[in-house]
Amino acid sequence: MESKIFEMAKIYKITFKELGCKGLSSTYLTKIKKGHSSFKEKHIPLLVDSFNRIFLERNIDRVLTVEELYITPQQELDQLVNESIIDKSIYSKEKQEKIELFRRKKEVHNPKYQYIIAKHNQKIGEIEKSLRIYYDLLNNFNCPEFFYSILIEIIRLEKLEITYEIYQKYQKQIERAPYKTKPLLIYNTGVSLLMTKKYSKAIYFFKVIVEMKEITTNYYYSYNNLGICYQNLGEYEEAIEHFKKSVSDPLDYYNLEICYTNIISCAKEMENEILAKVTVNKLESILKKLKNKVLYQTYWNLGLSYLYLKEEKKAIVAFEREISFPLDLNHRFFNPTKYLDSIKHLVVLYGHQPLKQQELIKIICKIPKKMMSYEFSMYILKFYLDNSLEYEASLLIQKIKL
C-alpha cells in the first residue's frame, strides 16, 4: 500500500507538505517513507480527500476512490505471489523468505503459493515436506481451486496403506469430482490396494474405471490390474479374460507381450500345459517384432515357462537374452531380483561347462555390488563346489572379492 501511495504522489508531483492534513502530518508521512512507521487503515480516507483536493486545485481530471488506494494485506500478498510466479523468482530462497515474513506479519495466507512450494518440494524429492503442506492446505484452508489437485498428489505420495483411508475420508467429494479427475483418484487408490495385496477391495476400483461411459487414460491398465487381482485370488479363468481385454489393438506388441506373459503365468498356476505352450508360441511371435527392444523381465518369464514345459535348451536361450540387456538400474521395468534369478538358472542349466560358467562370471563382475546379495553369491559358489568346478569357484571368489 505504501509504495502505491508514494508512487502516485511522485507521478503527480505532490509534496508531503501538500498531502499532509489534520490527522496525517507531513512529518508522519516522512517517517512512513523512511520505514520508521506505517499507514493505518484510518489514514486511507484522509489521503483520498487530500489527493482529490489537490486534483481539484490543479484542475486535474481525476477522482480517487478508497478502493483504488487501499490494498488489503491479502491482496498485497496475492499480488506479490503472482508477480513472483511470472518472473519465477518464487523458487528463490530470498523471495520465499520475503513471502513468509509478509504472511506471518500480516496474518494472511495464499493457497496458490503453498501449493506451488509443495509441488517444487515434490519435484526435488522432499516428499515429507510436500505432504505436510498438502495436508495443511486440505485440513486448515478453504482452497476449492486446488482441492482435487492436492488430493491427487496426496494419494500419489502417501504410504500405500494410508491411501484407502484417504479415499474413504473424501469419498463424497471424489464422487462429485470432474470427469477427468475422478478416474485418476479412483485408479490410484486401486493401485495402492493392489500393491498392498488387498485384491478384493482393489477389484471394486478398477471395475469403476472400466464401467465408465467413456474410455479414460487408465482404462486398459485397469483390465490388466483386474487380471492380476483375480489371478492372486485363484480365479484364473476370470483373470485370463481380463488380461485379454487389456489389449485393444492387435498390433500393440508391447501390451500383447505383457498380456501373453500374464496368461502364461496363470496357465502354470492352473497346471494347464496346453494353454502355456500355445501362449508361449504367441509370445515368441510377438518378441520377433520387438527383437531390438530392451524388454526386462520378459525373457526371464519366458525362461521359466520353458522350464515348466521341460524345454531346457529354449530356457537357456531365454535366460541368456534376459541378461544380455544393458544394466539400467533406473529403468522402470528393470527388476534386479529377476535379473539375478536368470543368472542362477543359467548356472544350473550350464552345469559342468567351464567355458560357459567363466563367461557367466564375467557378467557377474559387471553387476553393481549393491545389487548382489550374499545369498546370491553363496548360491553360485555352492553350486561350483558341489559340482567340482574348483577353478570357477576360486575365480568367482577372486573377482567379486567374497
C-alpha positions as CSV (number, residue, x, y, z in Angstrom):
1,M,0.0,0.0,0.0
2,E,2.8,2.5,1.0
3,S,4.5,2.0,-2.4
4,K,1.3,2.8,-4.3
5,I,0.6,6.0,-2.3
6,F,4.1,7.4,-2.7
7,E,4.2,6.3,-6.4
8,M,1.0,8.3,-7.0
9,A,2.4,11.3,-5.2
10,K,5.5,11.1,-7.4
11,I,3.5,10.8,-10.6
12,Y,1.5,14.0,-9.9
13,K,4.5,15.8,-8.2
14,I,2.7,16.2,-4.9
15,T,4.9,17.0,-1.9
16,F,4.4,15.6,1.6
17,K,3.5,19.2,2.8
18,E,0.7,19.4,0.3
19,L,-0.5,15.8,1.1
20,G,-0.4,16.3,4.8
21,C,-3.7,17.1,6.6
22,K,-5.3,17.0,10.0
23,G,-4.7,13.6,11.4
24,L,-1.9,12.8,9.0
25,S,1.0,15.3,9.1
26,S,3.8,15.7,6.6
27,T,6.2,14.7,9.3
28,Y,4.4,11.4,9.8
29,L,4.4,10.8,6.0
30,T,8.2,11.3,6.1
31,K,8.5,8.7,8.9
32,I,6.5,6.2,6.8
33,K,8.6,6.9,3.7
34,K,11.8,6.1,5.7
35,G,10.2,2.9,7.1
36,H,10.0,4.2,10.7
37,S,6.3,3.8,10.8
38,S,3.4,2.6,8.5
39,F,0.0,3.6,7.3
40,K,-3.1,2.6,9.3
41,E,-6.5,1.9,7.8
42,K,-7.9,5.1,9.3
43,H,-5.4,7.1,7.2
44,I,-6.8,6.0,3.8
45,P,-9.9,8.2,3.7
46,L,-7.7,11.2,4.8
47,L,-5.3,10.5,1.9
48,V,-8.1,10.1,-0.6
49,D,-9.5,13.5,0.5
50,S,-6.0,15.1,0.2
51,F,-5.4,13.7,-3.3
52,N,-8.8,14.8,-4.5
53,R,-8.4,18.3,-3.1
54,I,-5.1,18.7,-4.9
55,F,-6.5,17.3,-8.1
56,L,-9.4,19.9,-7.9
57,E,-7.0,22.7,-7.1
58,R,-4.8,21.8,-10.1
59,N,-7.7,21.2,-12.5
60,I,-6.6,17.5,-12.9
61,D,-9.5,15.4,-14.3
62,R,-9.1,12.7,-11.7
63,V,-11.2,11.4,-8.8
64,L,-9.5,8.9,-6.5
65,T,-11.5,6.3,-4.6
66,V,-10.7,4.4,-1.4
67,E,-10.7,1.1,-3.3
68,E,-8.0,2.4,-5.7
69,L,-5.7,3.5,-3.0
70,Y,-6.2,0.8,-0.4
71,I,-4.8,-2.7,-1.0
72,T,-5.7,-5.2,1.7
73,P,-2.8,-7.4,3.1
74,Q,-4.4,-10.3,1.4
75,Q,-4.5,-8.6,-2.0
76,E,-0.9,-7.4,-1.5
77,L,0.3,-11.0,-0.7
78,D,-1.7,-12.3,-3.7
79,Q,0.0,-9.7,-5.9
80,L,3.4,-10.5,-4.6
81,V,2.9,-14.2,-5.2
82,N,1.5,-13.7,-8.8
83,E,4.4,-11.5,-9.7
84,S,6.9,-14.0,-8.3
85,I,5.3,-16.8,-10.3
86,I,5.5,-14.8,-13.5
87,D,9.2,-14.0,-13.1
88,K,9.9,-17.4,-11.5
89,S,11.6,-15.8,-8.5
90,I,9.2,-17.7,-6.3
91,Y,11.7,-20.6,-6.3
92,S,14.5,-18.4,-4.8
93,K,15.2,-18.6,-1.1
94,E,15.1,-14.8,-0.8
95,K,11.6,-14.5,-2.3
96,Q,10.3,-17.3,-0.2
97,E,11.6,-15.7,3.0
98,K,10.0,-12.4,1.9
99,I,6.6,-14.0,1.3
100,E,6.8,-16.0,4.5
101,L,7.7,-12.9,6.5
102,F,4.9,-10.9,5.0
103,R,2.4,-13.7,5.6
104,R,3.3,-14.0,9.3
105,K,3.4,-10.3,9.9
106,K,0.0,-9.6,8.2
107,E,-1.5,-12.9,9.2
108,V,-2.7,-13.7,5.7
109,H,-2.4,-16.8,3.6
110,N,-2.0,-17.7,-0.1
111,P,-3.0,-21.3,-1.0
112,K,-1.6,-20.9,-4.5
113,Y,1.9,-20.1,-3.1
114,Q,1.8,-23.1,-0.6
115,Y,0.6,-25.4,-3.4
116,I,3.5,-24.3,-5.7
117,I,6.0,-24.7,-3.0
118,A,4.7,-28.2,-2.2
119,K,4.9,-29.1,-5.9
120,H,8.5,-27.8,-6.0
121,N,9.5,-29.9,-2.9
122,Q,7.9,-32.9,-4.6
123,K,10.0,-32.3,-7.7
124,I,13.3,-32.1,-5.8
125,G,12.4,-35.3,-3.8
126,E,11.3,-33.6,-0.5
127,I,8.3,-35.8,-0.2
128,E,7.6,-35.4,3.5
129,K,7.7,-31.6,3.2
130,S,5.3,-31.7,0.3
131,L,2.9,-33.9,2.2
132,R,2.9,-31.6,5.2
133,I,2.0,-28.7,3.1
134,Y,-0.7,-30.6,1.2
135,Y,-2.3,-31.8,4.4
136,D,-2.1,-28.3,5.9
137,L,-4.0,-26.9,2.8
138,L,-6.5,-29.7,2.8
139,N,-7.3,-29.5,6.6
140,N,-6.9,-25.9,7.5
141,F,-7.7,-23.7,4.5
142,N,-10.6,-23.3,2.1
143,C,-9.0,-23.8,-1.3
144,P,-11.6,-25.3,-3.7
145,E,-9.4,-24.3,-6.7
146,F,-6.7,-26.8,-5.7
147,F,-8.8,-29.3,-3.7
148,Y,-8.7,-32.2,-6.3
149,S,-5.1,-31.4,-7.3
150,I,-4.0,-31.7,-3.7
151,L,-6.0,-34.9,-3.2
152,I,-4.4,-36.5,-6.3
153,E,-0.9,-35.6,-5.1
154,I,-1.5,-37.0,-1.6
155,I,-2.8,-40.3,-3.0
156,R,0.2,-40.5,-5.2
157,L,2.7,-39.7,-2.5
158,E,1.2,-41.2,0.7
159,K,2.2,-44.5,2.1
160,L,0.2,-47.3,0.3
161,E,-1.6,-48.5,3.4
162,I,-2.9,-45.0,4.1
163,T,-4.3,-44.3,0.6
164,Y,-7.5,-46.2,1.1
165,E,-8.2,-44.3,4.3
166,I,-7.8,-41.0,2.5
167,Y,-10.2,-42.2,-0.2
168,Q,-12.8,-43.2,2.4
169,K,-12.5,-39.8,4.2
170,Y,-13.1,-37.9,0.9
171,Q,-15.3,-40.4,-0.8
172,K,-18.3,-37.9,-1.2
173,Q,-16.1,-35.2,-2.8
174,I,-14.4,-37.8,-5.1
175,E,-17.9,-38.9,-6.3
176,R,-18.5,-35.3,-7.3
177,A,-15.1,-34.8,-8.9
178,P,-14.8,-33.5,-12.5
179,Y,-14.9,-36.3,-15.1
180,K,-11.2,-36.4,-15.9
181,T,-10.2,-36.1,-12.2
182,K,-12.5,-38.8,-10.7
183,P,-10.9,-41.8,-12.6
184,L,-7.4,-40.7,-11.7
185,L,-8.3,-40.6,-8.0
186,I,-10.1,-44.0,-8.2
187,Y,-7.4,-45.7,-10.2
188,N,-4.6,-44.6,-8.0
189,T,-6.5,-45.8,-4.9
190,G,-7.0,-49.2,-6.7
191,V,-3.3,-49.4,-7.5
192,S,-2.4,-48.8,-3.8
193,L,-4.8,-51.6,-2.7
194,L,-3.3,-53.9,-5.3
195,M,0.3,-53.2,-4.2
196,T,-0.7,-53.9,-0.5
197,K,-2.3,-57.2,-1.7
198,K,-5.9,-56.2,-0.8
199,Y,-7.1,-57.7,-4.1
200,S,-10.8,-58.0,-3.3
201,K,-11.0,-54.3,-2.4
202,A,-8.9,-53.3,-5.4
203,I,-11.3,-55.0,-7.8
204,Y,-14.1,-52.5,-7.0
205,F,-11.9,-49.5,-8.0
206,F,-10.7,-51.0,-11.3
207,K,-14.3,-52.1,-12.2
208,V,-15.4,-48.5,-11.7
209,I,-12.9,-47.4,-14.3
210,V,-13.8,-50.0,-17.0
211,E,-17.5,-49.4,-16.5
212,M,-17.4,-45.7,-17.1
213,K,-19.2,-44.5,-20.2
214,E,-16.1,-43.1,-21.9
215,I,-12.7,-44.7,-22.1
216,T,-10.3,-42.9,-19.7
217,T,-6.5,-42.8,-19.6
218,N,-6.2,-45.9,-17.3
219,Y,-9.0,-48.0,-18.9
220,Y,-6.8,-50.7,-20.3
221,Y,-4.4,-50.7,-17.4
222,S,-7.4,-51.3,-15.2
223,Y,-8.3,-54.5,-17.1
224,N,-4.7,-55.7,-16.7
225,N,-4.8,-54.9,-12.9
226,L,-8.2,-56.7,-12.6
227,G,-6.5,-59.8,-14.2
228,I,-3.7,-59.6,-11.6
229,C,-6.3,-59.3,-8.7
230,Y,-8.3,-62.3,-10.0
231,Q,-5.1,-64.3,-10.5
232,N,-4.0,-63.7,-6.9
233,L,-7.4,-64.7,-5.7
234,G,-7.1,-68.0,-7.6
235,E,-9.8,-67.1,-10.2
236,Y,-7.7,-67.9,-13.2
237,E,-10.4,-68.1,-15.9
238,E,-11.6,-64.6,-14.9
239,A,-8.0,-63.4,-14.8
240,I,-7.3,-64.6,-18.3
241,E,-10.5,-62.9,-19.7
242,H,-9.4,-59.6,-18.2
243,F,-5.8,-59.9,-19.4
244,K,-7.2,-60.4,-22.9
245,K,-9.4,-57.2,-22.6
246,S,-6.3,-55.2,-21.6
247,V,-5.2,-55.1,-25.3
248,S,-7.4,-53.4,-27.9
249,D,-5.0,-53.3,-30.9
250,P,-3.6,-56.5,-32.4
251,L,-0.5,-54.5,-33.5
252,D,0.1,-53.2,-30.0
253,Y,3.1,-55.6,-29.5
254,Y,4.2,-54.2,-26.1
255,N,0.9,-54.7,-24.4
256,L,0.4,-58.1,-26.1
257,E,3.7,-59.2,-24.7
258,I,2.5,-58.3,-21.2
259,C,-0.8,-59.9,-21.8
260,Y,0.7,-63.2,-23.0
261,T,3.2,-63.2,-20.2
262,N,0.4,-62.9,-17.6
263,I,-1.7,-65.6,-19.3
264,I,1.3,-68.0,-19.2
265,S,1.7,-67.3,-15.5
266,C,-1.9,-68.2,-15.0
267,A,-1.5,-71.4,-17.1
268,K,1.4,-72.6,-15.0
269,E,-0.6,-72.0,-11.8
270,M,-3.5,-73.9,-13.3
271,E,-1.1,-76.6,-14.4
272,N,-2.5,-76.2,-18.0
273,E,0.4,-77.2,-20.2
274,I,-1.6,-76.9,-23.4
275,L,-2.6,-73.3,-22.7
276,A,1.0,-72.5,-21.6
277,K,2.5,-73.9,-24.8
278,V,0.0,-72.2,-27.1
279,T,0.6,-68.8,-25.4
280,V,4.4,-69.2,-25.3
281,N,4.3,-69.7,-29.1
282,K,2.2,-66.5,-29.4
283,L,4.6,-64.7,-27.2
284,E,7.6,-65.8,-29.2
285,S,6.0,-64.4,-32.4
286,I,5.4,-61.1,-30.7
287,L,9.0,-61.0,-29.5
288,K,10.3,-61.3,-33.1
289,K,8.5,-58.0,-33.7
290,L,10.3,-56.5,-30.7
291,K,13.7,-58.1,-31.2
292,N,15.7,-54.9,-31.0
293,K,13.9,-53.6,-27.9
294,V,15.0,-53.9,-24.2
295,L,12.4,-56.0,-22.5
296,Y,13.3,-56.5,-18.9
297,Q,11.6,-59.4,-17.1
298,T,10.0,-60.8,-20.4
299,Y,12.7,-63.3,-21.2
300,W,13.0,-64.3,-17.5
301,N,9.3,-65.1,-17.6
302,L,9.8,-66.9,-20.9
303,G,12.7,-68.9,-19.5
304,L,10.6,-70.1,-16.6
305,S,7.8,-71.1,-19.0
306,Y,10.2,-73.2,-21.0
307,L,11.5,-74.9,-17.8
308,Y,7.9,-75.6,-16.9
309,L,7.4,-77.2,-20.4
310,K,10.7,-79.1,-19.8
311,E,12.4,-77.4,-22.8
312,E,15.8,-76.6,-21.3
313,K,17.6,-75.5,-24.5
314,K,14.9,-72.9,-25.1
315,A,15.0,-71.9,-21.5
316,I,18.8,-71.2,-21.7
317,V,18.3,-69.0,-24.8
318,A,15.6,-67.0,-23.0
319,F,17.7,-66.5,-19.8
320,E,20.7,-65.5,-21.9
321,R,18.6,-62.9,-23.7
322,E,17.4,-61.5,-20.3
323,I,21.0,-60.9,-19.1
324,S,22.2,-59.6,-22.5
325,F,20.3,-56.3,-21.9
326,P,22.5,-53.4,-20.7
327,L,22.1,-52.8,-16.9
328,D,19.9,-49.8,-16.4
329,L,19.0,-49.7,-12.7
330,N,16.8,-46.6,-13.3
331,H,14.7,-48.3,-15.9
332,R,11.1,-48.6,-14.6
333,F,10.9,-52.2,-15.8
334,F,14.3,-53.4,-14.6
335,N,13.9,-55.9,-11.8
336,P,17.2,-56.9,-10.1
337,T,15.7,-59.9,-8.4
338,K,14.6,-61.4,-11.8
339,Y,17.8,-60.4,-13.5
340,L,19.9,-62.2,-10.8
341,D,17.5,-65.2,-10.9
342,S,18.1,-65.6,-14.6
343,I,21.9,-65.9,-13.8
344,K,21.2,-68.5,-11.1
345,H,19.1,-70.6,-13.6
346,L,21.9,-70.4,-16.2
347,V,24.5,-71.5,-13.6
348,V,22.4,-74.7,-13.1
349,L,21.5,-75.2,-16.8
350,Y,25.1,-74.8,-18.0
351,G,26.2,-77.4,-15.4
352,H,29.7,-78.8,-16.0
353,Q,30.7,-76.4,-18.9
354,P,33.7,-74.5,-17.6
355,L,33.8,-72.0,-20.5
356,K,30.2,-71.2,-20.2
357,Q,30.5,-70.7,-16.5
358,Q,33.5,-68.5,-16.9
359,E,31.6,-66.3,-19.3
360,L,28.8,-66.1,-16.7
361,I,31.4,-65.0,-14.1
362,K,32.4,-62.1,-16.4
363,I,28.8,-60.9,-16.5
364,I,28.5,-61.2,-12.7
365,C,31.6,-59.0,-12.3
366,K,29.8,-56.2,-14.1
367,I,26.9,-56.2,-11.7
368,P,27.0,-53.4,-9.1
369,K,27.8,-54.6,-5.6
370,K,24.6,-53.1,-4.1
371,M,22.6,-55.3,-6.4
372,M,24.1,-58.6,-5.3
373,S,23.0,-60.2,-2.1
374,Y,25.2,-62.5,0.0
375,E,22.7,-65.3,-0.7
376,F,23.1,-64.9,-4.5
377,S,26.9,-65.2,-4.3
378,M,26.8,-68.2,-1.9
379,Y,24.2,-70.0,-4.1
380,I,26.6,-69.9,-7.1
381,L,29.7,-70.7,-5.1
382,K,28.0,-73.7,-3.5
383,F,27.0,-75.0,-6.9
384,Y,30.5,-74.8,-8.2
385,L,31.9,-76.6,-5.2
386,D,29.2,-79.3,-5.3
387,N,29.9,-79.9,-9.0
388,S,33.8,-80.0,-8.8
389,L,34.2,-76.6,-10.6
390,E,37.0,-75.6,-8.2
391,Y,38.6,-73.2,-10.7
392,E,35.4,-71.4,-11.3
393,A,34.7,-71.2,-7.6
394,S,38.2,-69.6,-6.9
395,L,37.6,-67.3,-9.9
396,L,34.3,-66.1,-8.5
397,I,35.8,-65.6,-5.1
398,Q,38.7,-63.6,-6.6
399,K,36.6,-61.5,-9.0
400,I,33.8,-60.4,-6.7
401,K,36.0,-60.5,-3.5
402,L,33.9,-62.8,-1.4
